[in-house]
Amino acid sequence: MEPTQAFMNNEPRHQAEYDSRQVQAARRVLVDLGQVLAAFQDCLVVVGGWVPDLLILEAEEAHVGSIDVDVALDAAKLNEGRYAELLKLLFDTRRYRPGAQPFQLLTEVDLGDGGQPIQVEVEFLAPKEVKLKKNKPKLLQNFRVLQADGCGTAFNDPVEIELVGQTIRGADNKVRLRVASLPDFLVMKAMPLPAATSRRTPMTFATASPISQVGWVSWLPHGSSEVRKGRIARH
């Protein structure tokens, strides 16, 4: 029997190009990762395009979300075999497999709506300044995290949230995730991307208003009336 072909996530450039099924599938992967990697919550921070969606509440114009998932790993805490254990947990589910890039895993999500399964990329990043210890023997040949400028910023003041939704298999669940704070998200977005990837999540900010001394972020995507914890230093 021929395997079912999954719908590929061709990277959109504009908000209008984001397909709701792709975003829904990626959100399920977030919940799935929160469930499978619950024991590693202290080592993981969600970064990238999901940050505004998860932290900015009741926005007049909702953030588009993302069609993939970016996770920053705290390499300093993934010693003594924990890194290999983290990967093993994912592969043991048989839902994740290596992607086209050495820092990617792929998974397919069947939304149960009669449409094609959606392929979602999960990308693993780590601070560029941290020297990663190689696991011997390697659990997965040629797999390595992407070390990126500014990635360490994600661990400055991450926000812990509860996310309610469905897993890849469609089961309802509530998980806890750590998400990069909005100020740290802005710092990371300003950093040049490594050559291995050129993605940018569409993001609209209000015209730059002055940022007060240490306090709540005063410029956010338009319409935001509530935001989860986020503090920014004097600018």
Secondary structure, DSSP 8 states (H G I E B T S, - for coil): ------B-----SSGGG--HHHHHHHHHHHHHHHHHTGGGGGGEEEETTHHHHHHEES-SS-----SSEEEEE-GGG-TTTHHHHHHHHHHHTT--EE-SSTTEEEEEE--SSSS--EEEEEEEEEETTS-----SS-SSTT---EEETTGGGGGSS-EEEEEEEE-TTS-EEEEEEEE--HHHHHHHHHS---TT----------S-----SSEE----STT--EE-S-EE---
